[in-house]
Amino acid sequence: MFVDWDVKTISAADYTVEFRVTESMYEAFQDKYLDETNPISEIGQFRSYVKDEMESRLTEFPALGIDGPEGDAMPVKIAVITFAFFNYEIIHNLRRRG
């Protein structure tokens, strides 16, 4: 009963994922996907790359039939990606501030 309620009332705010971007991951992006002639910044291109890769890979997971018949799986869509780099000092200061 609770699983059904969770699935029917889910929102984008219910999912936050944190992961580390390794040097090898970023180098793979630079080697295969970065377009120096693209007017979008390098970080903008990387954000699009990560979003596209995650949506594609997550959509490939088999449907569990929780939110409808197993054959009716919806594609996974990511609303927002935010990158943070070495922000431990900011977080520490915000905690001190309350």
Helices and strands as residue ranges (DSSP letters): H 2-8, G 12-14, H 23-32, H 42-59, G 70-72, H 88-97
